[in-house]
Amino acid sequence: MNVLLVYAHPEPRSLNGALKEFAVQRLQAAGHQVQVSDLYAMGWKAAIDAGDSLDRDPEARFDASEDSRRAFASGRQSSDIAAEQDKLRWADALILQFPLWWFSMPAILKGWVDRVYAYGFAYGVGEHSDARWGDRYGEGSMVGKRAMLIVTTGGWESHYSPRGINGPIEDLLFPIHHGILHYPGFDVLPPFLVHRTSRIDRARFDTLRDELGKRLDDLWRTEPIAYRKQNGGDYDIPALTLRAEVAPGQVGFAAHVEQP
Ligand SMILES: Cc1cc2nc3c(=O)[nH]c(=O)nc-3n(C[C@H](O)[C@H](O)[C@H](O)COP(=O)(O)OP(=O)(O)OC[C@H]3O[C@@H](n4cnc5c(N)ncnc54)[C@H](O)[C@@H]3O)c2cc1C
């Protein structure tokens, strides 16, 4: 299988750097092909702007969606964007690895999503009408591929528990899991989380490596998070709210996960 690991940490000698090296070796040892997009090492340009389209009229008003649509459709995207899209087409599984910074991904990784997820590639796919709102949330360009986050946090596990002060980690990661990965069709696996990173000695690091190794060995066996599919019958279209009889009384992020 082909695995794309998109990695966002500025320091190779960090905990994230060590876990990334381990992940690549483990996957390769299991016979998988691995490509790493090491965003800091690549000098990835995070900000979306007019320079992302080649040959555009410099006098024209810049429109992030429309410029993206036109450049993608005409093959006139900046080469760094097109190269990452090729890696995504090639991949059977995508891993996004990052330290949690201000309750989200580092800006450089968000900029990878902003720019690589072009109109016509990751969104704006499929029929858009009052009867059908595109191929997304369980359908789209990434159908059949799996995705998983590897996230490290300074905070403790309890801080991210259901009643923890930081909010439940499932809720904090929902915009990435659901909005960035489920949206274009990935099957989203539960994340691999490392909490309380300031307390990592050799023994804990060895345990973490073993746990991560197991998750990577199980990449193709792990049950994805059961996010509801937009076009699976649970939502009224075009309102795109859950039908009254689906999860009655339930609101918030958890309502979009099917319960067994
Ligand atoms: C801008 C910013 C915003 C942040 N926001 C949040 C937030 O919202 N929520 C939150 O919980 N945290 C937050 N943090 C903390 C952040 O999530 C952690 O600092 C980060 O996850 C630690 O990962 P690292 O790879 O940088 O670890 P490092 O600092 O590199 O390492 C952490 C520890 O791991 C051990 N270690 C490192 N490398 C190795 C190795 N090769 N072998 C064995 N042990 C090793 C060491 O003991 C080291 O002290 C924030 C930090 C920053 C800078």
PDBQT file of the ligand as one rigid body, heavy atoms in Angstrom, charges set to zero:
ROOT
HETATM    1  C1  LIG A 301       2.569  27.622  19.652  1.00  0.00    +0.000 C 
HETATM    2  C2  LIG A 301       2.211  26.487  20.578  1.00  0.00    +0.000 A 
HETATM    3  C3  LIG A 301       0.902  26.249  20.857  1.00  0.00    +0.000 A 
HETATM    4  C4  LIG A 301       0.550  25.154  21.675  1.00  0.00    +0.000 A 
HETATM    5  N1  LIG A 301      -0.771  24.906  21.910  1.00  0.00    +0.000 NA
HETATM    6  C5  LIG A 301      -1.119  23.820  22.628  1.00  0.00    +0.000 A 
HETATM    7  C6  LIG A 301      -2.489  23.494  22.835  1.00  0.00    +0.000 A 
HETATM    8  O1  LIG A 301      -3.397  24.152  22.353  1.00  0.00    +0.000 OA
HETATM    9  N2  LIG A 301      -2.785  22.404  23.587  1.00  0.00    +0.000 N 
HETATM   10  C7  LIG A 301      -1.799  21.626  24.142  1.00  0.00    +0.000 A 
HETATM   11  O2  LIG A 301      -2.131  20.641  24.811  1.00  0.00    +0.000 OA
HETATM   12  N3  LIG A 301      -0.502  21.903  23.955  1.00  0.00    +0.000 NA
HETATM   13  C8  LIG A 301      -0.128  22.965  23.206  1.00  0.00    +0.000 A 
HETATM   14  N4  LIG A 301       1.194  23.227  22.976  1.00  0.00    +0.000 N 
HETATM   15  C9  LIG A 301       2.182  22.237  23.416  1.00  0.00    +0.000 C 
HETATM   16  C10 LIG A 301       2.552  21.319  22.230  1.00  0.00    +0.000 C 
HETATM   17  O3  LIG A 301       1.436  20.559  21.823  1.00  0.00    +0.000 OA
HETATM   18  C11 LIG A 301       3.702  20.392  22.623  1.00  0.00    +0.000 C 
HETATM   19  O4  LIG A 301       4.789  21.218  22.924  1.00  0.00    +0.000 OA
HETATM   20  C12 LIG A 301       4.049  19.450  21.496  1.00  0.00    +0.000 C 
HETATM   21  O5  LIG A 301       2.988  18.560  21.258  1.00  0.00    +0.000 OA
HETATM   22  C13 LIG A 301       5.285  18.646  21.862  1.00  0.00    +0.000 C 
HETATM   23  O6  LIG A 301       5.713  17.965  20.713  1.00  0.00    +0.000 OA
HETATM   24  P1  LIG A 301       7.223  18.169  20.198  1.00  0.00    +0.000 P 
HETATM   25  O7  LIG A 301       7.459  17.215  19.089  1.00  0.00    +0.000 OA
HETATM   26  O8  LIG A 301       7.476  19.618  19.942  1.00  0.00    +0.000 OA
HETATM   27  O9  LIG A 301       7.988  17.681  21.514  1.00  0.00    +0.000 OA
HETATM   28  P2  LIG A 301       9.446  18.035  22.046  1.00  0.00    +0.000 P 
HETATM   29  O10 LIG A 301       9.397  19.311  22.780  1.00  0.00    +0.000 OA
HETATM   30  O11 LIG A 301      10.460  17.876  20.969  1.00  0.00    +0.000 OA
HETATM   31  O12 LIG A 301       9.641  16.827  23.038  1.00  0.00    +0.000 OA
HETATM   32  C14 LIG A 301       8.829  16.643  24.202  1.00  0.00    +0.000 C 
HETATM   33  C15 LIG A 301       9.559  15.683  25.122  1.00  0.00    +0.000 C 
HETATM   34  O13 LIG A 301       9.646  14.422  24.488  1.00  0.00    +0.000 OA
HETATM   35  C16 LIG A 301      10.870  13.803  24.787  1.00  0.00    +0.000 C 
HETATM   36  N5  LIG A 301      11.573  13.501  23.539  1.00  0.00    +0.000 N 
HETATM   37  C17 LIG A 301      11.782  14.312  22.479  1.00  0.00    +0.000 A 
HETATM   38  N6  LIG A 301      12.449  13.666  21.508  1.00  0.00    +0.000 NA
HETATM   39  C18 LIG A 301      12.665  12.418  21.960  1.00  0.00    +0.000 A 
HETATM   40  C19 LIG A 301      13.301  11.279  21.422  1.00  0.00    +0.000 A 
HETATM   41  N7  LIG A 301      13.886  11.311  20.222  1.00  0.00    +0.000 N 
HETATM   42  N8  LIG A 301      13.354  10.159  22.161  1.00  0.00    +0.000 NA
HETATM   43  C20 LIG A 301      12.796  10.126  23.371  1.00  0.00    +0.000 A 
HETATM   44  N9  LIG A 301      12.153  11.168  23.940  1.00  0.00    +0.000 NA
HETATM   45  C21 LIG A 301      12.107  12.303  23.236  1.00  0.00    +0.000 A 
HETATM   46  C22 LIG A 301      11.654  14.751  25.644  1.00  0.00    +0.000 C 
HETATM   47  O14 LIG A 301      11.445  14.391  27.002  1.00  0.00    +0.000 OA
HETATM   48  C23 LIG A 301      11.030  16.077  25.387  1.00  0.00    +0.000 C 
HETATM   49  O15 LIG A 301      11.135  16.926  26.466  1.00  0.00    +0.000 OA
HETATM   50  C24 LIG A 301       1.555  24.325  22.202  1.00  0.00    +0.000 A 
HETATM   51  C25 LIG A 301       2.906  24.603  21.925  1.00  0.00    +0.000 A 
HETATM   52  C26 LIG A 301       3.234  25.679  21.120  1.00  0.00    +0.000 A 
HETATM   53  C27 LIG A 301       4.686  25.949  20.827  1.00  0.00    +0.000 C 
ENDROOT
TORSDOF 0
